[in-house]
Amino acid sequence: MKEFKPYYAVIFTSTQNENIEGYAEMAEKMEALAKQQDGFLGIDSARNDVGLTISYWESLDAIKKWKQHNEHLVAQLKGRQDWYNWYHVRICKVEREYDFNS
C-alpha cells in the first residue's frame, strides 16, 4: 500500500464580470508560475457560470509564500479590479484520497 502524506488544497471559486480582456493570458501565466514554486503539487480547473480552480500544496507555508508572490499579488489586484464579480477561497487539509480509473 502506497504511503499517503497529507497535503493542502486551495479552492478558489469565482464568478467573472463581462470584462475578460487579458484574463486567459494571466491565468496561464499564474499557472506556469505556480508550478515553479516550492511546495506546489498540482492544479485542477473548470469554468462555466462559476469558475473553480483547486491548487494543491505541500504546506501552509508554501501557500502563504504563493499568496505573497509579487506577480501573484499583481494578478490578485487585477482580478478584484477588472475580472471578478465575486470570489471565495477555502484552504483545506487533504487527509485521504482515492480514485477510480477504468
Secondary structure as UniProt FT lines:
FT   STRAND          7..16
FT   TURN            21..22
FT   HELIX           23..34
FT   TURN            35..36
FT   TURN            38..39
FT   STRAND          40..47
FT   STRAND          51..57
FT   HELIX           60..67
FT   HELIX           70..78
FT   HELIX           79..83
FT   STRAND          84..94
//
